[in-house]
């Protein structure tokens, strides 16, 4: 008799609540158009549930749900969120439950009280009435043919205070027909062992296929306790993209998903699209108008960046020696950072990123190492200035092309009434022809940037798409007062790519000019032959 094959682990379902919990985070706001794009993008990625919030909370959400009724997701199920009926009333006459039904969403998520503290002090009702509110509300919505997910608010706090009552609230939702009972770690204060122990007890009683986990990040453990809940047997995980949410945020699905798929070997419907994860994370930050966290696990720009020469050399030989996964699995890549800590191996790898081959034993590489360390001693920093590093390598190898020569520049700042304006004059020479341009802006750096590109655009039209995206200033040496050296980092882009350049001087305008000039030169070196 053949032994039965072991039963495969259940598929873990991903429930995204960025459009509700995420938007409760400080500074997070999405338009109706943004929300519709988010639904489409999450559906394409393979998220199982997308919660849109409460359909009647504000005009924006009302408009979103009106549009969402017409959506036809390929995989995801759309959910509307609300709370159980009011105390002393009936579900059939409760106005909020009626709004949920009228939303037309196939999934309705109900939040109810688990903690006796909240029942008595917040709802100001009896424990028995709270149980009736839960069962009555869930039963009413399931009778209308909707899938109901029950969010047990403050479940872990309630369980610690009174395990028997906390479990009775879940039983009330189960009797009403809830498809899933999600345990909410609402205050975000519990540690991993406690969440794992309590979740395991609930799974033993109700079965893991019916249990979900919803955590917050107040102790910095949102991801860890969510994974602990899954490890204890839960089969649905709630969270937000990039960890957006109230206070310090919700459990971050961008970190949870790859840990589940790659580390815990769990099955997820979105796993085949894992190589789109970094792009998905960037998409959300772009819509939220936030700068992407370079140190975000898995998807951050620095997640697989190597600075020390020993690390870079080892990673080149055996990637897993200093990388916990293949970066390509999540749409990321290995980066080598150049600094005065870099050895020859680091510089060879970095140059290779730009398509330039260097011989570790060549005198040119020795000169490059010495020049780099001297420049960093003088205040230059190339970690965020890849373009400047490429130009430096080209110069040391004798490959740097001259697209224009700078004859001079001048900047003036004037106040007219309540407004300050800057005017910049730039003189450059291209192919023997001198070009003199003048431009104005609200600041001297903007005026210099405009004047430089204005003089070159007729000859190099590709500069018209180039824009100054970011500008950072740092005092390198603080003991000289106003005469201290200044480092300027400039980020430029053309709609397709972004590059960084650096300038250093004891004059902030001159440091800015160096970074701006190299930004233009890098753009031209990537797109145009020399004149």
Steps between C-alpha positions, in 0.01 A plus 500: 500500500645833390546770758292807440684805375519776760230761467639820346490806724198725442524804275553815704257770392616861493256770612602857415353786703714785365190687379360511855757437771779632279329833438466552876876557504625856535550664162342214299216590265377350174259645246219293351709452186795390715284245681372350177857468369601336828223241469612418147866472598436284806272274298768456234754414769275226637375640831197301617296770678504877449316699762376843392384642835154598620270590208328786684785664691563795263422619145826360366427148625138524380629589153759221510247229583267628229784446251615176662161339434589498131844344545556140400819383673670194355585349837448729799175533692405853600394567856311778679565561868263584786412418858238287668151641559435746778415380847127462562406494132454232232731422213219514246434866583859612562589782255872416486439137408261616232771723353737203494249291305429785260871528421459190283829352622516119511691505829396693809742533790348566841693617803373409846614535858694221669629671811265541795670834565373626165160339539435670832690828465484575125173339384349541848295184465488155658720205403193302390369783281841527332487129413150549358619798295775287346288197417198697382706725268702218343192281454307782332776569245572135422126444446528756218756279326813694603828357619563644845842541657483574870774725644531426873626839619749504791481121502837434663449760773149363559628142511765586759237670717230234459570204267153352539318814389739568212432151363124546548511803269659284229237232558226761452649603164541135399137423586397791283685345206825701479734349242808626683578608855793744488679555829597867532806610696358852494731679742816349349656424837513121523821301458551204267468211752171635637343547158615156390368330816159667488455448125588132539231465769240659270606285204466187713144599585373628165737357237768698318307526174263739675756719682672820387752737658497882496790681672640848556859613532508705819778287649681460168379139482208524259657265246641264763173448685311458171740224396465347847124491453540316169753263656242425771246395236316810374441497123414864427729796563392864499725800452578804289745576222824654631354477851287814470260549788399681814767590757816321381316287247353156429680176431685547171378263228800587282718330763252231608437361151862413406565359846200272464585392147879478515584430864198312634427327168130574522276494196358837393303589188721807454827302525544464119508882478755550776751654258257794468514575874750787487308672220178456701658659807632793295158543339335551840760750617463693176122523540537596867759764405758347735869440444571129487684363801844394370541262794166322457555122532502312168398798282709795621778642286750407772355156573775329299764775498860417595747764615793320658751358253500161673120473478488608137773255402333212681158580355651499152640149551206349690195727513339322797810563712368849570147495353216313670310452170554558130393869463339426163236288675339819632589725206808650663871486414843491656674837531860581584555822694816696439673667793840529664429152642495355150776272381596415145239227475223746591610745234524229236146388581369855505658586167351183355152630592566782253635271228867583565755226556793563736800278565565459872875505435506801267675827599182685399305322771767579757479867402120487519510358855741773611298774331175374649639490853649847460169638376304346786752648741422838344126447551375321190257212546405264219249266665210711368692637201543213258509735203791699642685176568454386141635831373798469736580150374473616138738787577758274670488261203527783249151430358317808625355696207469874499155609389545862605755719671401744773633852449330645809184564693350769724205502740319792658218510756257789530192578706208671324242597760406178675657268238857376458628422152831363377660559162778283360727566203688206348764497224592169339684404183382216275702404194675836488177699539450713813149500644381757753166447676308664783220346709296588804355292782390536860839369617861515376534126439182487292619801299840337434334174397270679254774719354737208442245279328349790306837565340548137401149389399524623140801278444394220733115490490491194729568736790146636470366190677748532785379636835657577836319263741673551833770714658681433828763707681731394780778684679801268482725682747322688776796677663544773241163673545377651174827393335441128557497265204159421358392180326207517261318191371273547201249245372394540138261306277358485149176309562669164440806495724640685800865583572695672775796737488715669764689825538726625780630852565536757775239695301149351487427645156821356355427157655150515350641599162737201496215257577271662239771500233576131558128415489478652152826339391382158616174538308692587185751217545208259504321635193717708269827493304747778574479798259 
